């Protein structure tokens, strides 16, 4: 039988052969060796890429791809005592303010080598408790929550597991845990004061406080405080409390308030979504905004600037909240101290949905953005 002179092809030296199904799993040491860097540098390039020089990071990531390396998080957790995961529970992802904050939180955690586990409670404390318990059982290194109205078992459970926790969207907690956010009561006072300065004396409020929501409750209290300071009493019939901060809820609440209180000229809503619903329902009924009535929101989500007319609202710094929550939680995990209260500004954003009361002259033109009282 004739021998063939044709040589068998040899694998290219420029490309690594694909690993066989039985090949041993690549280790971080293999990545470091192939990239010609130290073990510590390889770890930083994977877990904290922002602090590594781009040329070195590129070498390490190329080695990761060639070796099909995936971190063994179980082994890492056993050796370090950390899972490098963080849990977060928010009331809803249907409100853009929480979606924006979670995105910022995840980005910052990812840059520091942490993975985010996310759940939403639908404003139900019992559901929030179940989600927190599941995350603790998973082994998260810390938790990010929202507000200050938890089920009684939540914080004792977290402390039993000796895990740090931070709460957000409020500036101070009664529960002796670090808090990051605005002073909701002060911001509510400020937006009501703005309408009073425009000459309004007949108010109605749409507030998502029928389920546990300490942030909206504080906003409502600030609104009522500002109105009361002018000697104006707001009867219960002028306040509609809804469960969810939705456009539909805003429409329904406006319809009810308008039918029962046709004299109201200023409608304050504790979320932008409800304010958008109120404006849409006013338009359906042939009521002009701001010529006939004024409507204000709270949050300053992206759509607030695009409504017709654009919405006067309070800016909640969701991105800053998410970023700071990641930074402070990691500092606690690493054994550092953080402030118990981090108050962020929540400025009033003046747009066209709020104008002078019909029987009052237009005030002097104001800046487009002013600080809340």
FIMAR-335569 format. One record per residue (C-alpha): x, y, z. Coordinates in steps of 0.2 Angstrom, whole numbers, plus 2048, in hexadecimal, padded with zeros to 3 digits. Example, Ala and Ser with C-alpha at 12.3 -4.5 7.8 and 13.67 -1.06 7.14 Angstrom:
83E7EA827;8447FB824;
end
This chain:
800800800;8078117FB;80C81D808;80582E806;81283C807;80584980C;80884F81D;7FA85082A;7F586282E;7FC86983E;7F2875849;7F6887846;80188F853;7F789F852;7E7897859;7E488B867;7DC87B863;7CA87A86A;7CA87187B;7C485F87A;7B585A884;7C0850890;7CD85E892;7D18658A4;7C88758A7;7D38848A5;7D988D8B5;7DD89F8B8;7F08998B9;7EE8938A7;7E78A48A2;7F58AD8AB;8038A28A3;7FC8A4892;7FA8B7894;80B8B889C;8058C28AB;8048BE8BD;7F68B58C5;7F08C58CE;7F08CF8BE;7E68C28B5;7D98C28C3;7D88D58C2;7D68D58AF;7C78CA8B1;7BF8D08C0;7C48E38C0;7C88E78AE;7C78F98B0;7D78FA8BB;7E28F08AF;7EB8F78A0;7E28F4890;7F08EB888;7F28DF896;7DF8DD898;7DE8D9885;7EC8CB888;7E38C3896;7D28C488E;7DA8BC87E;7E18AE889;7D08AC891;7C88A9880;7D589D87A;7D4892889;7C189388B;7C489889D;7B589B8A8;7B88A08BB;7B48938C7;7A989D8D3;7A588F8DF;7B888D8E2;7BA89F8E3;7AD8A18F0;7B48938FA;7C589A8FA;7C08AC8FD;7B18AB907;7A88B58FA;79C8B18EC;79F8C18E3;78C8C38E0;7818D08E7;76E8CF8E8;7628DE8E5;74F8DE8E8;7468ED8E0;7338F08E1;7308EF8CE;73A8F08BE;72A8F88B6;7309098BC;73F90F8B2;7469188C1;74A9068C9;7508FF8B8;75C90E8B6;76390B8C8;7658F88C6;76E8FB8B5;77A9068BE;77C8FA8CC;7808EC8C1;78C8F58B6;7968FB8C6;7968EA8CE;79B8E18BE;7AA8ED8BD;7AF8E78CE;7AD8D58CA;79C8D28D2;78C8CA8CA;77B8D18CE;76C8C68D3;75C8D08D1;74A8CE8D7;73B8D98D8;72E8D98E6;71F8E28DE;71E8EC8EE;71A8DC8F8;7258DB908;7218C890A;7288C58F8;7378D08FC;73B8C590B;73A8B5900;7468BD8F4;7528C3901;7528B1909;7558A98F8;7648B58F4;76C8B2905;76A89F903;7738A18F2;7818A98FB;7818BB8F6;78F8C68FD;7838D5900;7728DC8FC;76A8EC8F5;7588F08FA;74D8FF8F7;74490A904;741907916;7318FC917;7378EA918;72E8DB920;7348DA932;73E8CA92F;7488D1920;7568DA92A;7588CD938;75A8C092B;7678CA922;7718CD932;76F8BB937;7798B6927;7858C492A;7838CD91A;7848DF917;7758E9910;7728FA908;762902905;75E90E8F7;75391C8F1;752924903;75F92E90C;75E92791D;757917924;74F913935;756902934;768907938;76E902926;77790D91A;76B91690E;76E91F8FE;76292A8F5;75893B8F6;74E942904;73D93E8FC;733949909;73D958905;73C9558F2;7299538F4;7289638FE;73296C8F0;7279678E1;71796C8EB;71F97D8EF;7239808DD;71097E8D9;70C9898E8;7189968E0;70E9958D0;6FE99A8D9;6F698A8DB;6EA9878EA;6DF9798E4;6E99688E5;6E79568E2;6F49488E4;6F69378DC;70192D8E7;70791A8E6;7069178F8;6F890A8FA;7068FD8FC;7158FF907;71F90C8FF;72991890B;7309228FD;7209278F5;719929907;72793690B;72393F8FB;7119408FF;715947911;720954909;71295A8FD;70695B90B;712964916;715971909;702974906;6FE974918;70B98291B;70098D910;6F198991B;6EA97E90D;6E296E913;6E195F907;6D295490B;6D3941908;6C99438F8;6D794C8F0;6E393E8F2;6E292E8E8;6EE9208EE;6F39128E1;6FC9028E3;7089038D4;7109128CC;7099108BB;70291A8AC;6F19118AE;6F09148C1;6F49278BD;6E69278B0;6D991F8BC;6DE92A8CB;6DD93A8C0;6CC9358BA;6C69328CC;6CD9428D3;6C794D8C4;6B59478C6;6B594A8D9;6C095A8DA;6BD9648CA;6C49738D2;6D696C8D4;6E39758C9;6F396C8CF;6F59598CE;7059528D7;70A9408D3;7179368DD;71E92E8CD;7209338BB;7169258B5;70792A8BE;70993C8B8;70A9368A6;6FA92D8A9;6F293C8B0;6F79478A1;6F193A895;6E093989E;6DF94C89F;6E294D88C;6D4940889;6C894B893;6CD95B889;6D6963898;6E596D894;6F696B89D;6FC9778A3;6EF98489E;6E197C8A8;6EA9718B4;6FC96E8B9;70395C8BB;7149578C3;71D9478C5;72B93F8CF;73B9358C9;74093E8B8;74092E8AE;74493089C;732932895;72F9418A1;73894C895;72F945886;71C94788C;711954884;71496088D;72495B895;7229568A7;7289608B6;72F9548C2;73C9508CF;74C9488C9;7519388D3;7639348D0;7619218CC;77191F8C3;77B9278D2;77191D8DE;77590C8D6;7889118D3;78A9168E5;7819078EC;78D8FB8E3;79C9058E9;7969068FB;7918F48FC;7A18EE8F6;7AA8F9902;7A08F1910;7A48DF909;7B68E4909;7B68E991B;7B58FC919;7A9908922;79C912918;79092191C;77F91C924;77792A91A;77B930908;76F93D903;76F9418F0;7679508E9;75594F8E1;75395F8D7;7439658D0;7439658BD;7379728B7;72F96F8A6;71E97489E;7129698A7;7109758B5;70B9878B2;7039958BC;6F19928C3;6E49988B7;6E09A88C1;6F19AD8C5;6FE9B68BA;70D9AD8B3;71C9AE8BF;72D9B48BA;7369A78AF;74099B8BA;74F9908B7;74C97F8AE;7539768BE;75297B8D0;7569728E0;74896B8E9;7439738FA;
end
